[in-house]
């Protein structure tokens, strides 16, 4: 579902800079930040790097790039 929303122009400008650096479209960068923020609010004890790793792992599974992990 697509919804038009009004955002502060300074936020959009900063998102545009980050988007270019990470090869995302500006709206996708804002979505990425929103996802990180939602996860961080729901799990305040998780460090940023751990949350980012979870998102990367989820993306790997989605494209079929995953294998079973063997402990020890």
N, C-alpha and C positions, 0 to 999 in steps of 0.2 A: 504494500500500500504506500503510495506516495502522498505526502502532505506538504503543502507550502507553509513555511514558518518564517517569521522575521527574526533575524539574528543581528547582533551588534556587528557593525562593519569591521571593527578592530579584530573581533574573533575570526571573522571570515578571512581577513587579510593574513592573520597568523596561521590559520589553517591552510591557506593557499601555499604559504612558504613551506610548512611541514609536508604538505601533500606533494609538492614538487620534489622534495628531498627523498620521499619514500615511494615515489612513482605511483601515487594515488590521485584520484580526482578530489577536488576540494570537498564535495559532499561526502565522499567515502572517508576522508580524513576525519571529518566531524563525526560521522557514524562510529569510526574506530575509537575516538575519544569518548564518545557516549558509552560504548560498550565497556571500555576500560573503567570508566567512572562508575557504571552500574555494578560491575563485578567488585570493584574496590569498596563501594558502599555496602554491598551485601556480605563482604568478607574482609572486614577491616584489618584482620591480622595477617593477610597475605601480602608479601612484598610485591612491588611492581614487576620485577623480573619473573617472579613465579606466575603472575597473572598473564604476562606476555607469553611465557612458555606454554601455558595452557592453551592460549588462543592459537599459537603456532602448531601445537600438537593436534588440536581439533581440525585445523586446516589441512594438515598432512593426512589425517584419517579420511577427511572428506574427499581428497583426490586419490585415495587408495595407496598412499605412501606410508604404510605402517606395517610393523611386524610385531609378533608376540615377544615380550620381554621375559627373559629367563633370569631368575634371581640366583645369585651365588654360583 
